[in-house]
């Protein structure tokens, strides 16, 4: 549930914030150049997704539960942002086909914001499972027993014999039989 909320907040953040600033810088570029840069940015994001999936597979192989959880959360968010960015790319391509430079630049601005968010998530992925990663599960757990010297170490059931109990069905005590 927590991962879903984080992904939803990321999607809302990427889709609503800072479009005007990024679009204003791209206004000088021709539509074809904007389209090319956007496609390259999407390819870079897909590459980062592939690296994250490889890190997830490696964490599963290593049985590193802490790293697995961290990588999985970041990967889910990364996939959500990538899906939004791909939608913006389709919008940009449609705007470019129509010749709408302003709409294409707005979509490009959204893709740039998504790229920045994917870079942040990639940095988060790379920091997963650093030196403090201690969630590795290998074989049987090790149990350390600490016994107080003042306590007796004898078995309390030692010397007790089990008594054989014979159980029979009770006699019929009902006078209405």
C-alpha positions in Angstrom: 0.0 0.0 0.0 2.9 2.3 0.9 4.5 1.8 -2.5 1.2 2.5 -4.3 0.9 5.9 -2.4 4.5 6.8 -3.3 4.0 5.9 -7.0 0.7 7.9 -7.1 2.4 11.0 -5.5 5.2 10.7 -8.0 2.8 10.5 -10.9 0.9 13.6 -9.7 4.1 15.5 -9.1 5.6 14.8 -12.5 2.3 15.6 -14.3 1.6 18.9 -12.6 4.8 20.7 -11.6 7.2 22.9 -13.5 6.0 22.5 -17.0 6.1 26.2 -17.8 9.8 26.6 -16.8 11.0 23.6 -18.8 8.8 24.5 -21.8 10.1 28.1 -21.9 13.7 26.9 -22.4 12.7 24.6 -25.2 10.7 27.3 -27.1 13.8 28.2 -29.2 14.3 24.6 -30.5 12.8 23.3 -33.7 10.1 20.6 -33.3 12.2 17.9 -34.9 15.1 18.6 -32.6 12.7 18.6 -29.6 11.3 15.3 -30.8 14.7 13.7 -31.1 15.8 14.8 -27.7 12.6 13.5 -26.2 13.1 10.1 -27.8 16.7 9.9 -26.5 15.5 10.8 -23.0 12.9 8.0 -23.1 15.6 5.6 -24.3 17.8 6.6 -21.4 14.9 6.1 -19.0 14.3 2.6 -20.4 18.0 1.8 -19.9 17.8 2.9 -16.3 14.7 0.7 -15.9 16.6 -2.3 -17.3 19.4 -1.6 -14.9 16.9 -1.5 -12.0 15.3 -4.8 -13.1 18.8 -6.4 -13.2 19.5 -5.0 -9.6 16.1 -6.5 -8.5 17.1 -9.9 -10.0 20.5 -9.7 -8.3 18.9 -8.9 -4.9 16.5 -11.9 -5.3 19.5 -14.1 -6.1 21.5 -12.8 -3.1 18.4 -13.1 -0.9 19.1 -9.6 0.4 15.7 -8.7 1.7 16.4 -5.2 2.7 18.0 -4.4 -0.7 15.2 -6.3 -2.4 12.5 -4.1 -0.8 14.4 -0.9 -1.5 15.0 -1.7 -5.1 11.4 -2.9 -5.6 10.0 0.3 -4.3 12.2 2.5 -6.5 11.6 0.3 -9.5 7.8 0.6 -9.2 8.1 4.4 -9.0 10.5 4.4 -11.9 8.1 2.3 -14.1 5.2 4.7 -13.2 7.3 7.8 -14.2 8.5 6.1 -17.4 4.9 5.2 -18.4 3.9 8.9 -17.9 6.9 10.0 -19.9 6.0 7.6 -22.8 2.5 9.1 -22.8 4.1 12.6 -23.0 6.2 11.4 -25.9 3.1 10.2 -27.8 1.6 13.6 -27.1 4.7 15.3 -28.4 4.7 13.2 -31.6 1.1 14.1 -32.2 1.7 17.8 -31.6 4.8 17.7 -33.9 2.7 16.0 -36.6 0.1 18.7 -36.4 2.9 21.4 -36.4 1.9 22.7 -32.9 5.3 23.9 -31.6 3.9 25.2 -28.3 2.2 21.8 -27.5 5.3 19.9 -28.5 7.4 22.1 -26.3 5.1 21.6 -23.3 5.2 17.8 -23.7 9.0 18.0 -24.0 9.1 20.0 -20.8 7.1 17.2 -19.0 9.5 14.6 -20.4 12.5 16.6 -19.1 10.9 16.7 -15.6 10.3 13.0 -15.8 13.9 12.4 -16.8 15.1 14.4 -13.7 12.8 12.3 -11.5 14.1 9.0 -13.1 17.6 10.2 -12.4 16.7 10.8 -8.8 15.2 7.3 -8.6 18.3 5.9 -10.2 20.4 7.5 -7.5 18.1 6.0 -4.9 18.5 2.6 -6.6 22.2 2.8 -6.5 22.2 3.6 -2.8 20.0 0.5 -1.9 21.7 -2.1 0.1 24.9 -0.3 1.0 27.1 -1.3 3.9 24.2 -1.4 6.3 22.5 -4.1 4.3 22.0 -6.9 6.9 18.8 -8.5 5.6 20.4 -11.5 4.0 18.7 -14.8 4.6 21.0 -17.8 4.0 20.0 -21.3 5.2 18.9 -21.9 8.7 18.9 -19.1 11.3 21.7 -19.0 13.9 20.4 -18.9 17.4 22.7 -17.8 20.2 21.7 -19.1 23.6 22.7 -17.2 26.7 22.1 -19.1 29.9 22.5 -17.6 33.3 25.0 -19.5 35.5 22.6 -19.2 38.5 19.9 -21.2 36.9 19.8 -25.0 37.2 20.5 -26.8 34.0 18.6 -30.0 34.9 15.6 -31.2 33.0 12.5 -30.7 35.3 10.8 -33.7 33.8 13.7 -36.1 34.6 12.7 -38.8 36.9 9.0 -38.6 36.2 7.3 -41.6 34.7 4.2 -41.4 32.6 1.3 -43.3 34.1 -0.6 -45.5 31.8 -4.3 -44.5 31.8 -6.9 -46.8 30.5 -9.9 -45.1 29.2 -13.2 -46.9 28.9 -16.5 -45.7 27.8 -18.6 -44.8 30.8 -21.5 -47.1 31.9 -24.9 -46.2 30.6 -26.5 -44.4 33.6 -29.7 -43.3 32.0 -32.9 -45.0 33.4 -34.7 -44.4 30.1 -32.7 -46.9 28.1 
